[in-house]
Amino acid sequence: MLRKKQYNSKANVSYLIYQQANLMKYTITTIKYVNFLISDILDPLILNKLITMEPGLTMEEKKMKNRLKRDFSHISIEIPKSITQVTQVIKEKIREMIIHGDFDLGQAISENELSNILMVSKTPIREAFIWLSYNENLVNIIPRSGTFVFSVTDEDINDLIKMRVILEQGAIREAMEKNANNVIVELSNILSKSAKINAERDTQAYLKLDHDFHYVFVKYADNKYISQAHLLISARLLAIRYRLDFTAEYITSSNRGHATILDMLKNNNVEGVCNFITHHIGSGFTERARKLLALKA
């Protein structure tokens, strides 16, 4: 019987797993057993050998084997040795999957499914759920019911936009007082990249650059409470935005708004930017987000 405390080398553990699988001739059980036992340090090469073996599996196990092969190649994540690092990697992957729309808003997320997809035990998945719930509000953990992707109401959308405006206005004032030169340089660099993105009509790249543009103010505000407040709402806003359609006209208008903000900041018109940001942030977003809710209803 394998014992976790006996193995502290990834190579040795992988070799022993492969030996164990050959002896047992029972691929799926071995993968599950060892994966749970040694806390997510399977070597990808050894895993590929495990899941390509054919030791007389049942139909259900063959389906599971094919699914593991497909999901493993699709996710393509590197699992570190440290359990703390494992949780961090899994947290970022689940966060990315929620934001990019791999799960629907309000959808239940199965620990078993994620365990199979990400090839880790349930422990780091549960820890990731807790972090994403309390720090970014991306999931709701309901006792005896499960974990669900956040859902939004019309009131939520209005409150999120108002909070973002208030937060960003404060961040702009702080950032320009403390780090004005850095703010202007970084905004200029992002705006240059945005011009190219607009020409290529790359919506995903636009969303990232748009987020980066506005995050500059939070970054250079150098205020941990502003950063914490931003963390609470930014992931939800990103998840909603990734589910919306962005026309070339909208992206062009957004980039013009960014250029206006930069020009005003170069002229030290901080309050002008704070006033402008109210319209810029809410422009088109609230109504389109409501349409998204209508489609989900």
C-alpha positions in Angstrom: 0.0 0.0 0.0 1.3 3.4 -0.9 1.9 5.8 2.0 2.1 9.6 1.4 4.8 10.1 3.9 7.2 7.7 2.1 7.4 9.8 -1.0 8.9 13.3 -1.4 10.2 13.1 -5.0 7.9 13.7 -7.9 9.8 11.4 -10.2 9.8 8.6 -7.6 6.1 9.0 -6.9 5.3 9.0 -10.6 7.4 5.8 -11.2 5.7 4.0 -8.2 2.3 5.1 -9.4 3.0 3.6 -12.8 4.2 0.4 -11.2 1.1 0.2 -9.0 -1.1 0.7 -12.0 0.6 -2.1 -13.9 0.2 -4.4 -11.0 -3.4 -3.6 -10.2 -4.5 -3.4 -13.9 -7.2 -1.1 -12.8 -6.5 2.3 -14.2 -9.3 4.5 -13.0 -9.3 3.3 -9.4 -5.5 3.7 -9.3 -5.6 7.3 -10.6 -8.3 8.2 -8.1 -6.7 6.5 -5.2 -3.2 7.9 -5.8 -4.4 11.3 -6.8 -6.3 11.6 -3.5 -3.4 10.1 -1.5 -0.5 12.2 -2.6 -2.2 15.6 -3.0 -2.0 16.4 -6.6 1.6 15.7 -7.7 0.9 13.4 -10.7 3.4 13.7 -13.4 1.7 14.5 -16.8 3.8 11.9 -18.7 3.0 9.1 -16.2 -0.7 10.2 -16.2 -0.8 9.8 -20.0 0.6 6.2 -19.7 -2.0 5.5 -17.0 -5.0 6.6 -19.0 -3.9 4.9 -22.2 -3.8 1.5 -20.6 -6.5 -1.0 -21.5 -6.9 -3.4 -18.5 -10.4 -4.6 -19.4 -12.3 -1.5 -18.2 -16.0 -1.4 -17.8 -18.0 0.8 -20.2 -18.4 3.5 -17.5 -14.7 3.5 -16.8 -13.8 3.7 -20.5 -16.1 6.8 -20.7 -14.3 8.3 -17.7 -10.9 7.4 -19.2 -11.8 9.2 -22.5 -13.1 12.2 -20.6 -9.9 12.4 -18.5 -7.8 12.4 -21.6 -9.8 15.1 -23.3 -10.1 17.4 -20.2 -6.4 17.0 -19.3 -5.2 18.1 -22.6 -7.7 21.0 -22.7 -6.9 22.4 -19.3 -3.2 22.0 -19.6 -2.1 23.2 -16.1 1.0 22.4 -14.2 0.4 21.2 -10.7 3.1 22.2 -8.2 4.3 20.1 -5.3 3.3 22.4 -2.5 -0.4 22.1 -1.4 -0.5 25.9 -0.9 0.7 26.4 -4.5 -1.8 23.8 -5.7 -4.7 25.7 -4.2 -3.4 28.9 -5.8 -3.2 27.3 -9.2 -6.6 25.7 -8.9 -8.2 28.9 -7.6 -6.9 30.9 -10.6 -8.1 28.1 -13.0 -11.6 28.0 -11.6 -11.7 31.8 -11.5 -10.7 31.9 -15.2 -13.4 29.3 -16.1 -16.1 31.3 -14.4 -15.1 34.6 -15.8 -14.7 33.3 -19.4 -18.1 31.6 -19.4 -17.2 27.9 -19.0 -20.0 27.9 -16.4 -23.3 29.7 -16.6 -24.3 32.3 -14.1 -26.1 30.5 -11.3 -24.9 27.1 -12.4 -24.0 24.4 -9.8 -20.3 23.5 -9.8 -19.6 19.8 -9.0 -16.5 19.1 -6.9 -16.3 15.7 -8.5 -16.4 17.1 -12.0 -13.7 19.6 -11.3 -11.6 17.0 -9.5 -11.7 14.9 -12.7 -11.1 17.9 -15.1 -8.2 19.3 -13.1 -6.8 16.0 -11.9 -6.6 17.1 -8.3 -8.2 16.0 -5.1 -11.2 17.8 -3.7 -9.3 19.5 -0.9 -7.7 22.3 -3.0 -11.0 22.7 -4.9 -12.9 23.3 -1.7 -10.3 25.8 -0.5 -10.5 27.6 -3.8 -14.3 27.8 -3.5 -14.0 29.3 -0.1 -11.5 31.9 -1.3 -13.6 32.8 -4.4 -16.7 33.1 -2.3 -15.4 35.4 0.5 -12.9 37.4 -1.5 -14.3 37.8 -5.0 -18.0 36.8 -4.6 -17.7 34.6 -7.7 -19.4 31.6 -6.1 -22.1 31.1 -3.5 -21.6 28.1 -1.1 -24.9 26.9 0.2 -24.7 24.3 3.0 -26.2 20.9 2.1 -26.9 22.2 -1.4 -23.6 22.8 -3.1 -21.5 25.5 -4.7 -23.0 27.8 -7.4 -21.7 30.4 -9.7 -23.0 33.8 -8.6 -26.2 35.1 -10.2 -27.2 38.7 -10.7 -30.4 40.7 -10.5 -31.3 44.1 -12.0 -30.6 45.6 -8.6 -27.2 43.9 -8.5 -26.2 45.4 -11.8 -27.1 49.0 -10.7 -25.3 48.6 -7.4 -22.2 47.1 -9.1 -21.9 50.0 -11.5 -22.5 52.6 -8.7 -19.9 51.0 -6.6 -17.4 50.9 -9.4 -17.9 54.6 -10.2 -17.4 55.6 -6.5 -14.4 53.4 -6.2 -12.7 54.5 -9.4 -13.2 58.2 -8.7 -11.5 57.7 -5.3 -8.7 55.7 -6.9 -8.2 58.4 -9.6 -7.7 61.1 -7.0 -5.3 59.0 -4.9 -3.3 57.8 -7.9 -2.9 61.2 -9.4 -1.8 62.7 -6.1 0.8 59.9 -5.4 1.9 58.6 -8.7 0.8 60.9 -11.5 3.7 60.3 -13.9 3.4 56.5 -13.6 -0.3 56.7 -14.2 0.1 58.7 -17.4 2.9 56.5 -18.8 1.1 53.3 -18.2 -2.2 54.6 -19.6 -0.4 55.8 -22.7 1.1 52.3 -23.2 -2.2 50.6 -22.8 -4.0 53.0 -25.2 -1.4 52.3 -27.9 -2.1 48.6 -27.6 -5.8 49.3 -27.7 -5.6 51.0 -31.1 -4.1 47.8 -32.6 -6.7 45.6 -30.9 -9.5 47.8 -32.3 -8.2 47.3 -35.8 -8.1 43.5 -35.3 -11.6 43.4 -33.6 -10.3 41.1 -31.0 -13.0 41.3 -28.3 -11.2 39.2 -25.7 -8.0 41.3 -26.0 -10.1 44.4 -25.7 -11.7 43.3 -22.5 -8.3 42.6 -21.0 -6.9 45.9 -22.0 -10.0 47.8 -20.8 -9.6 46.1 -17.4 -5.9 46.9 -17.4 -6.6 50.6 -18.2 -9.0 51.1 -15.3 -6.9 49.0 -12.9 -4.0 51.4 -13.3 -5.8 53.8 -11.0 -6.4 51.1 -8.4 -2.8 50.0 -8.7 -1.2 53.5 -8.2 -3.7 54.6 -5.6 -1.4 52.6 -3.3 -4.3 52.0 -0.9 -4.9 48.5 0.4 -8.6 49.3 1.2 -9.3 50.5 -2.3 -7.6 47.3 -3.6 -9.7 45.1 -1.4 -12.9 46.8 -2.4 -11.9 46.6 -6.0 -11.3 42.8 -5.6 -14.8 42.3 -4.3 -16.5 43.6 -7.4 -14.0 43.4 -10.3 -14.3 39.6 -11.0 -18.1 39.8 -11.1 -18.0 42.7 -13.5 -15.5 40.9 -15.7 -17.7 37.7 -15.7 -20.7 39.7 -16.8 -18.8 41.6 -19.5 -17.3 38.4 -21.0 -20.9 37.3 -21.6 -21.9 40.5 -23.5 -21.5 41.2 -27.2 -19.1 44.0 -28.1 -19.5 45.6 -31.5 -16.6 47.4 -33.3 -18.5 50.6 -32.8 -18.6 50.1 -29.0 -14.9 49.3 -28.8 -14.1 52.4 -30.8 -16.2 54.5 -28.6 -14.7 53.0 -25.4 -11.2 53.7 -26.7 -12.1 57.3 -27.5 -13.3 57.6 -23.9 -9.9 56.3 -22.7 -8.1 58.8 -24.9 -10.3 61.6 -23.4 -9.4 60.5 -19.9 -5.7 60.4 -20.7 -5.8 63.9 -22.3 -7.5 65.4 -19.2 -5.0 63.8 -16.9 -2.1 65.1 -18.9 -3.7 68.6 -18.3 -4.1 67.7 -14.6 -7.9 67.9 -14.9 -8.5 65.2 -12.2 -12.0 66.3 -11.3 -13.0 66.5 -15.0 -12.0 62.8 -15.3 -14.0 61.9 -12.2 -17.1 63.5 -13.7 -16.5 61.9 -17.1 -15.9 58.4 -15.6 -19.6 58.2 -14.5 -20.8 58.3 -18.0 -17.9 56.3 -19.4 -18.4 53.3 -17.1 -22.2 53.2 -17.3 -22.4 53.9 -21.0 -24.1 50.9 -22.7 -23.1 48.5 -20.0 -26.2 48.6 -17.8 -28.8 48.1 -20.6 -26.8 45.4 -22.2 -26.4 43.6 -18.9 -30.1 43.7 -18.4 -30.6 42.1 -21.8 -28.3 39.3 -20.7 -30.5 38.8 -17.7 -33.6 38.7 -19.9 -32.0 36.0 -22.0 -31.2 33.9 -18.9 -34.7 34.2 -17.5 
